[in-house]
């Protein structure tokens, strides 16, 4: 319903009951991203990753989300590291491939970026973001 501030209030209330509830922490991080509160989002991703009982699927979303936040913060080296971890869990995840390709591209690793965009193209040839990334790199 796009009430991200209200969602944050509810996640905060849930975390008062159980401060180690990984799903609430990850969900709050996503709400922070939507509100462009990137430092807060990154802190929540970090906090969720520190929980030992976090499920593997939650770890994937934590690495994917933190990688995306690091791209927005223009920390492309850290973004690549996070997205490497996400892709270890889900090797052909389209968003992880696109984000990592973009992070590679922004740090000047065009060959690695092209590799990720080509893998993403194999999975989703009609995706406009994939085609745009490929065209941009191939035109260079």
Secondary structure as UniProt FT lines:
FT   HELIX           4..17
FT   TURN            19..20
FT   HELIX           22..34
FT   TURN            35..36
FT   HELIX           38..49
FT   TURN            52..53
FT   HELIX           56..72
FT   TURN            73..74
FT   HELIX           76..89
FT   TURN            91..92
FT   HELIX           94..106
FT   TURN            107..108
FT   HELIX           110..123
FT   TURN            125..126
FT   HELIX           128..139
//
